[in-house]
Amino acid sequence: MRIEVTDDAAEFRRRAGGFLARDPLRHTVIATAVDNVLTGVADESALWASVHSDGLVLGAAMQSGAHNVFLGEVPDPVIAELATEFAERSPDARGVEGAPGVALVFAERWRALSGRAFRVDFSTRLYRLGTLRIPAVPGILRAATGSDLDLCVRWQRDMQREVGVGMSTTGIRARIEAGRWWLWEDGGRPVAMAAHSGPCYGWGRIGPVFTPPESRSHGYASALTAALSKRLRAKGSDVCLFADVENPTSNKIYRAIGFEPVRTLVDYEFEPTTA
């Protein structure tokens, strides 16, 4: 087996697009990241890796901007070698995310190469939409517009302070312009926001989802997620999303509106590099 690494998203999709399409739910993060770059929704630099053997693609991974290395399906024999490839090209990566066993082997190899210790930062659960249940919550779904940018940026920063999930103003603006950023309004007032990626290879992924503290406990996030799911499904897309395993509220509301758990991923954070 050999590993090919490129910073060209179009070249990576040419090499690995068929592989991603064979299991698009498992590879939703990588597939939508490629799509975001190629459609202009994201402008971060990225590294894309694919694993090849006898003319077949057997694995994929990526690392974009300041984000962690993300592992898709990766054959066990090349996990350590893949870690070496990323360590050489992106030595300041903050961590790695993937299936528990695969991510652990990767992190252990990274520690051996760099001397940087690692710890579990968080775990996420991937959900897919089953039978959609629409909650009876007042309000309407509407697409965010340019006039909503400041509000969406402010809420995104609030969300980042709470859970560490961030996005640049440029990224939010691009998603608004692409029709991928949405608001829930009650009485003409925005009370929650959500975005989506894709559809890509038949799947749309919802996230982030955020309700400001003053508007919580009214079911707005549930209603917004359900309405956006209904819209994506009506356009022919299956729907998925991620939830923090340690957040009982989000896991509860997603299950309540029809999302079913698929698999759990773990995120290992590397010890920061020293100057």
C-alpha positions in Angstrom: 0.0 0.0 0.0 1.1 3.5 -0.7 -0.1 6.9 0.6 -0.6 9.9 -1.7 -0.8 13.4 -0.2 -1.9 16.5 -2.0 -3.0 20.1 -1.2 -5.1 20.2 -4.4 -8.8 19.4 -3.5 -9.7 18.7 -7.1 -6.9 16.3 -7.5 -7.8 14.5 -4.3 -11.4 14.2 -5.5 -10.2 12.8 -8.8 -8.2 10.2 -6.9 -10.6 9.3 -4.1 -14.0 10.5 -5.1 -15.2 7.0 -6.0 -14.0 5.7 -2.6 -15.8 8.5 -0.7 -19.0 7.8 -2.7 -19.0 4.1 -1.7 -19.6 5.0 1.9 -20.6 8.7 1.9 -22.1 8.7 5.4 -18.9 7.4 7.0 -16.9 9.9 5.0 -19.3 12.9 5.3 -16.7 15.1 6.9 -14.0 14.6 4.2 -16.5 14.6 1.3 -18.2 17.9 2.4 -14.8 19.5 3.2 -13.7 18.8 -0.4 -17.0 20.1 -1.7 -16.8 23.3 0.4 -13.3 24.1 -1.0 -14.3 23.4 -4.6 -17.5 25.4 -4.4 -15.8 28.3 -2.7 -17.6 27.9 0.7 -14.3 27.3 2.4 -10.9 28.9 1.6 -8.6 27.3 4.2 -5.5 25.4 3.0 -5.8 21.7 3.4 -3.9 18.4 3.1 -5.7 15.5 1.6 -4.4 11.9 1.9 -5.5 8.7 0.1 -4.3 5.1 0.6 -3.8 3.1 -2.6 -3.2 -0.6 -3.4 -3.4 -2.4 -6.7 -5.3 0.4 -8.4 -7.8 0.7 -5.6 -8.3 3.4 -3.0 -8.6 1.9 0.5 -8.5 4.9 2.8 -8.7 8.7 3.2 -7.8 11.4 5.7 -7.5 15.2 5.7 -6.3 18.2 7.7 -7.5 21.7 6.9 -6.6 25.0 8.4 -6.1 24.9 12.1 -8.3 21.9 12.5 -7.3 18.4 13.6 -6.3 15.6 11.3 -9.5 13.8 10.4 -9.4 10.1 9.6 -11.8 8.3 7.4 -11.5 4.6 6.8 -7.8 3.8 7.0 -6.4 0.2 6.8 -4.6 -0.8 10.0 -1.2 -1.5 8.4 -0.8 2.1 7.2 -2.1 4.1 10.2 1.4 4.7 11.6 2.8 5.6 8.2 -0.1 8.0 7.7 0.7 9.7 11.0 4.3 10.1 9.8 3.1 11.7 6.5 1.0 14.3 8.4 3.6 14.9 11.0 6.1 15.8 8.3 3.8 18.2 6.5 1.7 19.6 9.3 3.8 19.3 12.5 1.7 21.8 14.4 -1.6 19.9 14.0 -3.6 20.2 17.2 -4.9 16.6 17.3 -6.6 13.8 15.5 -10.2 12.6 15.2 -11.5 9.3 14.0 -12.7 5.9 15.0 -11.4 5.1 18.5 -8.9 2.4 17.6 -7.6 4.1 14.5 -7.2 7.5 16.1 -5.4 6.0 19.1 -2.8 4.3 16.9 -2.3 7.5 15.0 -1.9 9.5 18.2 0.6 7.1 19.6 2.7 7.3 16.5 2.5 11.1 16.6 3.7 11.0 20.2 6.6 8.8 19.2 7.6 11.1 16.4 7.1 14.5 18.1 7.4 13.8 21.9 4.0 15.5 22.2 1.7 13.8 24.7 -2.0 13.5 23.9 -5.3 13.2 25.7 -9.0 12.6 24.9 -10.5 16.0 24.2 -14.1 14.9 23.3 -16.1 12.3 21.6 -18.8 12.8 19.0 -21.7 10.6 17.8 -22.7 10.5 14.2 -26.5 10.3 13.6 -28.5 9.6 10.5 -32.1 10.6 10.0 -34.7 7.9 10.3 -38.4 8.7 10.6 -38.6 12.4 10.9 -40.9 13.8 13.7 -41.7 17.5 13.5 -42.2 19.0 17.0 -45.0 21.4 17.7 -43.0 24.6 18.3 -43.9 28.1 17.3 -41.9 29.8 14.6 -40.7 29.5 11.1 -37.6 28.5 9.2 -36.0 31.1 7.0 -32.7 31.4 5.1 -30.2 33.8 6.6 -29.3 36.8 4.5 -26.5 39.3 4.4 -28.3 41.5 6.9 -28.1 38.6 9.4 -24.3 38.3 9.2 -23.4 40.3 12.3 -26.0 38.3 14.4 -24.7 35.0 13.0 -21.1 35.9 13.7 -21.9 37.0 17.2 -23.8 33.7 17.9 -21.0 31.7 16.4 -18.5 33.3 18.7 -20.8 32.6 21.7 -20.9 29.0 20.6 -17.2 28.9 20.2 -16.7 30.1 23.8 -19.2 27.4 25.0 -18.0 24.4 23.0 -14.9 25.3 21.1 -16.4 25.0 17.6 -15.4 28.1 15.6 -15.9 29.4 12.1 -14.6 32.6 10.5 -16.7 35.5 9.4 -15.7 34.7 5.8 -16.9 31.2 6.2 -20.2 32.3 7.6 -20.7 34.8 4.9 -19.9 32.3 2.2 -22.5 29.8 3.6 -25.1 32.5 3.8 -24.5 33.4 0.2 -24.6 29.7 -0.8 -28.0 29.3 1.0 -26.6 27.0 3.6 -27.2 29.1 6.8 -30.6 29.2 8.4 -32.5 30.9 11.2 -35.6 30.0 13.3 -37.8 32.9 13.9 -40.5 33.2 16.5 -42.7 36.3 16.4 -40.4 37.8 13.8 -37.3 37.5 16.0 -34.4 35.1 15.3 -34.1 32.7 18.2 -31.8 29.9 16.8 -29.4 29.2 13.9 -28.2 26.2 12.0 -26.1 25.5 8.9 -25.7 22.6 6.6 -23.1 21.2 4.3 -23.8 19.5 0.9 -25.7 17.7 -0.2 -22.7 15.7 -1.2 -22.8 12.1 -2.6 -26.5 12.1 -1.5 -26.0 13.3 2.1 -26.5 16.7 3.7 -25.0 17.3 7.1 -26.5 19.7 9.6 -24.2 21.8 11.8 -23.5 23.9 13.7 -26.8 24.3 15.6 -27.0 27.0 18.2 -29.6 28.6 20.4 -28.5 31.6 22.5 -29.0 31.2 26.3 -31.9 33.6 26.5 -33.9 31.6 23.9 -33.3 28.1 25.3 -35.8 25.6 26.7 -38.5 26.5 24.1 -37.7 23.7 21.6 -36.3 26.0 19.0 -33.2 23.9 18.2 -35.4 20.9 17.8 -37.8 22.7 15.5 -35.0 24.3 13.4 -33.2 21.0 13.0 -36.4 19.1 12.1 -37.5 21.8 9.6 -34.1 21.9 7.9 -34.0 18.1 7.8 -37.4 18.1 6.1 -36.1 20.6 3.5 -33.0 18.6 2.7 -34.9 15.4 2.5 -37.5 17.0 0.2 -34.6 17.9 -2.2 -33.6 14.2 -2.3 -30.9 14.2 0.3 -30.4 11.9 3.2 -29.5 13.8 6.4 -26.9 13.3 9.1 -25.3 15.3 11.9 -22.9 15.0 14.8 -23.5 15.5 18.5 -21.1 15.8 21.5 -21.4 12.5 23.4 -21.2 14.4 26.7 -24.0 16.8 25.8 -27.2 15.0 26.9 -29.5 17.8 25.7 -28.4 17.6 22.0 -28.4 13.8 21.9 -31.9 13.8 23.5 -33.4 16.3 21.1 -31.9 14.7 18.0 -33.2 11.3 18.9 -36.6 12.7 19.7 -37.0 14.1 16.1 -35.9 10.9 14.5 -32.1 10.7 14.3 -30.5 7.3 14.9 -26.9 6.8 16.1 -24.4 5.3 13.6 -21.0 5.4 15.2 -18.8 7.3 17.7 -15.6 9.2 17.0 -12.9 10.2 19.4 -10.8 13.4 19.3 -7.3 13.3 20.7 -5.7 16.6 21.5 -1.9 16.8 21.2 0.2 18.7 23.7 0.9 22.2 22.3 4.2 22.7 20.6 6.7 24.9 22.5 8.4 27.8 20.9 
